[in-house]
Amino acid sequence: LSHEIMFEEAPISAALRELIAAYTSSLNGCEFCMKAHAAVAAKLYNDEELVSSAIHDFDDSALPEKDKKILRFAGKITLESGTINEQDIAELHAAGWDDTSIFYAIATCALFNFYNRFVSANGVKPVSDQAFRRLGGRMAEKGYIRE
């Protein structure tokens, strides 16, 4: 499921899906997932600074406005899911996102809201930045399937 949502071909890039995962994880205070998926996103974007700025203050980041809108939506899914309404979807459509892209954004965010709680409740702690970069490189290349 994780590989399908995060890595398989979709109208929303794997880089942006990884950024959604890292941003969602940052909102949930899950440092392990935030750092792990920021490393994957940085590898896919080939830009650590862009990813870091997007996670910590995407409004001031160099992300395209279209991508900022999908991150705002991910934030609403994470922090206020009960308030999502047709207007939220209409705003995404107006920004150029189609229903399939929105589905992948929702699926990514929902998946990481689950993983964040699972990882945090089990006490998983972050590893070194070097280990995250190594893991991020492997995941950016091969996805979520382990051999």
Phi and psi in degrees as a GROMACS rama.xvg file:
@    title "Ramachandran Plot"
@    xaxis  label "Phi"
@    yaxis  label "Psi"
@TYPE xy
-60.2038  -44.2083  SER-2
-62.2662  -43.8912  HIS-3
-61.8644  -48.4962  GLU-4
-68.5839  -41.4726  ILE-5
-94.265  -25.732  MET-6
-123.558  -30.2481  PHE-7
-65.5846  158.647  GLU-8
-57.3586  135.627  GLU-9
-156.495  164.096  ALA-10
-73.1504  -8.98553  PRO-11
-110.737  128.906  ILE-12
-61.2469  152.837  SER-13
-61.1404  -35.0792  ALA-14
-60.6707  -45.898  ALA-15
-69.573  -35.5318  LEU-16
-62.3119  -41.2882  ARG-17
-65.543  -37.5145  GLU-18
-65.5661  -40.2991  LEU-19
-60.1467  -42.7429  ILE-20
-61.5862  -45.3757  ALA-21
-66.8216  -41.7525  ALA-22
-65.4688  -45.7176  TYR-23
-57.3522  -44.8249  THR-24
-64.0791  -35.8221  SER-25
-66.1648  -40.744  SER-26
-63.2776  -32.4898  LEU-27
-87.4828  -1.15868  ASN-28
68.9269  25.448  GLY-29
-96.7703  89.9941  CYS-30
-61.4  -39.0015  GLU-31
-59.136  -53.8713  PHE-32
-66.7314  -38.4934  CYS-33
-60.3332  -48.9481  MET-34
-68.5881  -39.0825  LYS-35
-63.0978  -46.6063  ALA-36
-83.3075  -22.3878  HIS-37
-65.4138  -38.0038  ALA-38
-64.9458  -40.5172  ALA-39
-66.5914  -46.506  VAL-40
-60.057  -43.3395  ALA-41
-60.4608  -40.2356  ALA-42
-65.9858  -44.1357  LYS-43
-69.5108  -38.1027  LEU-44
-79.7253  -18.6999  TYR-45
57.8914  42.3555  ASN-46
-161.563  92.2687  ASP-47
-63.8455  -38.7708  GLU-48
-64.3869  -42.9716  GLU-49
-58.6761  -47.3477  LEU-50
-63.8333  -46.0767  VAL-51
-60.9325  -46.0938  SER-52
-66.0918  -36.1429  SER-53
-66.4887  -37.5023  ALA-54
-70.3813  -40.9864  ILE-55
-89.2055  -26.9556  HIS-56
-166.496  74.6005  ASP-57
-63.4764  -25.2597  PHE-58
-60.0794  -34.6678  ASP-59
-96.2371  4.75521  ASP-60
-82.448  171.608  SER-61
-85.6124  7.79131  ALA-62
-61.0197  145.589  LEU-63
-61.5917  148.589  PRO-64
-55.8466  -36.7003  GLU-65
-57.2512  -43.8852  LYS-66
-70.578  -35.0048  ASP-67
-61.3832  -37.1899  LYS-68
-64.4286  -38.5116  LYS-69
-71.9246  -32.0304  ILE-70
-68.8626  -38.8752  LEU-71
-58.7593  -42.4541  ARG-72
-63.5681  -41.9915  PHE-73
-60.7177  -38.8428  ALA-74
-62.6777  -40.2151  GLY-75
-68.1261  -38.9759  LYS-76
-58.9115  -43.8363  ILE-77
-71.5427  -43.1605  THR-78
-102.873  -21.0071  LEU-79
-146.015  44.1429  GLU-80
-57.3982  -30.6983  SER-81
-69.428  -10.9904  GLY-82
-102.048  -0.272944  THR-83
-64.0233  135.755  ILE-84
-142.697  -177.804  ASN-85
-60.7526  -31.9364  GLU-86
-63.046  -37.5282  GLN-87
-59.8256  -44.3672  ASP-88
-68.8121  -40.6253  ILE-89
-59.75  -39.5218  ALA-90
-65.6866  -37.641  GLU-91
-67.1346  -41.5792  LEU-92
-60.1451  -44.3129  HIS-93
-62.1435  -30.0685  ALA-94
-79.1692  -9.51688  ALA-95
108.238  6.18819  GLY-96
-87.2519  133.577  TRP-97
-92.0844  171.984  ASP-98
-61.3332  -36.4471  ASP-99
-67.1096  -40.4439  THR-100
-63.0464  -43.1972  SER-101
-62.3972  -40.7529  ILE-102
-57.4729  -46.6346  PHE-103
-65.2421  -36.9436  TYR-104
-63.7427  -44.7552  ALA-105
-62.6338  -46.4978  ILE-106
-62.3227  -42.2621  ALA-107
-62.1505  -48.6616  THR-108
-63.1125  -45.1191  CYS-109
-62.9858  -42.766  ALA-110
-58.6657  -42.9356  LEU-111
-80.0626  -23.8412  PHE-112
-64.104  -37.5193  ASN-113
-67.0784  -54.7077  PHE-114
-58.1147  -40.5074  TYR-115
-58.6404  -44.5643  ASN-116
-67.8453  -40.612  ARG-117
-64.216  -48.4023  PHE-118
-65.7099  -47.1014  VAL-119
-65.2939  -44.2357  SER-120
-66.2874  -26.5321  ALA-121
-88.6296  1.69821  ASN-122
75.0931  23.443  GLY-123
-68.5227  128.468  VAL-124
-106.742  150.828  LYS-125
-62.2584  154.446  PRO-126
-104.23  -170.998  VAL-127
-68.8914  155.973  SER-128
-59.0055  -36.7969  ASP-129
-62.4552  -42.1837  GLN-130
-66.0287  -39.6424  ALA-131
-63.7197  -39.7679  PHE-132
-63.2384  -41.9867  ARG-133
-62.7063  -47.9398  ARG-134
-61.1242  -43.5124  LEU-135
-61.1565  -40.0263  GLY-136
-63.6425  -42.668  GLY-137
-64.9044  -44.5242  ARG-138
-68.6235  -36.4831  MET-139
-63.5312  -32.0646  ALA-140
-86.1386  -42.3892  GLU-141
-111.9  -13.7397  LYS-142
83.8269  -150.539  GLY-143
-101.183  -0.920947  TYR-144
-86.3301  128.096  ILE-145
-96.4394  140.628  ARG-146
